[in-house]
């Protein structure tokens, strides 16, 4: 299970909630399904919040003439996402339940 979970978090850095959805649908045990559900909820929540934040910040920066800074904001959001997924992967390796800063329970 640990290898699958590590792979899920690594893939989530690059393809977002799609990896968590694939692992959620193909989980063989309840433990794998619970881990994938936790990750899926985070990835969907993060995608929603990141989209809104990128749009709002990009719009505001564009209005004041700093539109070229908006891609740097998107890069910072992606780096934060990668950090959170890496931290979750390490928590899973240690046998702990990962904690996510944003996690709406959208998948029950």
C-alpha positions in Angstrom: 0.0 0.0 0.0 2.8 2.4 0.8 4.2 2.3 -2.7 0.8 3.0 -4.2 0.2 5.9 -1.8 3.6 7.4 -2.6 3.0 7.2 -6.3 -0.4 8.8 -5.8 1.1 11.8 -4.1 3.9 12.2 -6.6 1.5 12.0 -9.5 -0.8 14.5 -7.7 1.9 17.1 -7.9 1.8 17.0 -11.6 -1.7 15.9 -12.6 -3.8 17.1 -9.6 -6.9 15.2 -8.6 -6.8 12.8 -11.5 -4.3 10.6 -9.8 -6.2 10.5 -6.6 -9.4 9.7 -8.5 -7.7 6.8 -10.3 -6.3 5.4 -7.0 -9.7 6.0 -5.3 -11.6 4.0 -7.9 -9.0 1.2 -8.0 -8.4 0.8 -4.3 -8.2 -2.8 -3.1 -8.6 -2.3 0.6 -10.5 0.1 2.8 -7.3 1.6 4.0 -6.2 2.5 0.5 -9.7 3.8 -0.3 -9.6 6.0 2.8 -6.2 7.4 2.0 -7.2 8.1 -1.6 -10.4 9.7 -0.5 -8.5 12.0 1.8 -6.1 12.9 -1.0 -9.0 13.4 -3.5 -10.8 15.7 -1.2 -7.7 17.8 -0.8 -6.9 17.9 -4.5 -10.4 19.0 -5.5 -10.5 21.6 -2.7 -7.0 22.9 -3.7 -8.0 23.1 -7.4 -11.0 25.2 -6.5 -9.2 27.5 -4.2 -6.1 27.8 -6.5 -8.3 28.6 -9.5 -10.1 31.3 -7.6 -7.0 32.7 -6.0 -5.1 32.8 -9.3 -8.0 34.5 -11.0 -8.5 37.1 -8.3 -4.8 37.8 -7.8 -4.2 37.9 -11.6 -7.1 40.3 -12.1 -6.0 42.6 -9.3 -2.4 42.6 -10.5 -3.6 43.2 -14.1 -5.6 46.2 -13.0 -2.6 47.9 -11.3 -0.4 47.1 -14.3 1.6 44.2 -12.7 0.0 41.5 -14.9 3.4 40.0 -15.6 3.7 39.0 -11.9 0.6 36.8 -12.1 2.5 33.8 -13.5 4.9 34.0 -10.5 1.9 33.8 -8.2 0.7 30.7 -10.0 4.2 29.2 -9.7 4.1 29.9 -5.9 0.7 28.2 -5.6 2.1 25.2 -7.5 5.2 25.0 -5.2 3.0 25.2 -2.2 0.9 22.3 -3.6 4.0 20.2 -4.2 5.2 20.9 -0.6 1.9 19.8 0.9 1.8 16.6 -1.2 5.4 15.8 -0.3 4.6 16.4 3.4 1.6 14.1 3.1 3.7 11.4 1.5 6.2 11.6 4.3 3.4 11.4 6.9 2.1 8.3 5.2 5.5 6.7 5.2 5.6 7.3 9.0 2.2 5.6 9.4 0.5 8.8 10.3 -2.6 10.3 8.7 -1.7 13.3 6.5 -3.0 16.7 7.5 -4.0 19.1 4.7 -4.4 22.9 5.1 -7.5 22.9 2.8 -9.8 19.9 2.8 -13.5 20.2 2.0 -15.3 16.8 2.4 -16.7 16.7 -1.1 -16.2 12.9 -1.6 -18.0 10.9 1.0 
